Amino acid sequence: MKRFILLAAALVAISGADAKKTKQQAQDPADMAIRKEIAATPEKAGGVYFSYPYATDSIAPVPAGYSPVYISHYGRHGSRWHASPDLHDKTVKKFKEQHKLGNLTADGEKALEMAIRCRDNTKGHVEELTGRGQREHRGIATRLYNRFPSMFADGDTIISRSSQVQRCIISMAAFNDALKEKNPKLVMDFHATPSDMDFIAFHTPTAKAIYSGKQWWRADFNNKRDSLNRCMNTAKRLFKDPSKAMKSKAVKYLYDIGVIVQDVDGLDADILSLFDREDLVNLWKAENYKHYVRHGNSVEGESEGPKSASSLLADIISRADESLAGKRAKVDLRFGHDVFLMRLLALMGVEGTDYTVKGFDEASRVWQTYRITPMAANLQLIVFRNSAGHEIATLRLNERPVKLNGINETAPGYYDWKQLRSLWESKLKGYKAGKTEKSSSSNTNYLTT
């Protein structure tokens, strides 16, 4: 009897702690803002699958007397079809099983119909860039040209390097094609070679190992993720008896195919409308945290992800040095994946991408994938020079100005280039750039999105 009373008391205490945590979250301004955002735009629950959210191309006013002399760009590939060859089949299978049991509600039947539609649409296109993805890059290129026309004069060479993955190569082609349309007299120099992967898509062995299911952080992560992925409110909408479907992961599979519908042209399948908004927030939190651990300055990942960006940052610095010395073209374009852009931003110290925290909720408050690396995410470094030879630089993430931690601005939105270069070089000290393993498409798909 005494043991029963103690157990009951413990359960009450746990329940009270959970209620207190929920109440604290509801009162947290950052958490509330995220919930409102996802409620208003459910597509943001897709995180890295959020299609490019272009609103306006902006830059801080350029200080008087300065003109652009160099542009360095790293762009993630644009919107794509799903990279998993069997996810749609698994989703359809799980819902058909529930259909045979007579366990689907009217919304559940809609989910099955839409899953079949998504599966059929994706056949033959797994991993490929969509038409929307091409337009995203054409738009970014056109706006870059229009903002800095002097950087794209007759006869100027544009140097482009891409990951060897098809969706990145086609993104590069779309970007270059748009520039060429603006000025047919531009000279395009573009490549996708194994040696370029050493900076465009590099993993240190330790960062690569973080993906392993045997990593120490995984057990705690899996437990919390599974709790966030229960989605009981959504399950009640889809299944007459949710208990019969909970072990099948059908709801999670449906989310995985639903978040990428936004990236595909003309696909009539509003899967996310079937989800409870709180469930979408929780599903996003789990995916957001997984990326943060692997690629951010996380406690659990011991900041190994950003270390992998050392060769990319070193390449950015050295190419800028060559160009500013008059030994290289004025524009360098790189096309890769969200993983490597996340790491680069954290290593550079871009505000909103380099925080070090621990836990799902803490990470979601300071690091949101849908802001950092949506589809076609891009980072642009622009260097300006005045008549006295002084150089300043600004950074734009997704065509909007961003600030850097660890350095003071010389003018609103601008940094002394030598000081910025020195800051980044100090971050590279102690990092030894290694060589990547020769990538196959399957290996790349495993580690990139």
Beta strands, then each sheet from edge to edge (+ up, - down):
strand 1: 67-76
strand 2: 157-162
strand 3: 187-191
strand 4: 331-336
strand 5: 378-385
strand 6: 391-397
strand 7: 400-401
strand 8: 415-416
sheet 1: 3+ 2+ 4+ 1+ 5- 6+ 7-
sheet 2: 3+ 2+ 4+ 1+ 5- 6+ 8-
end
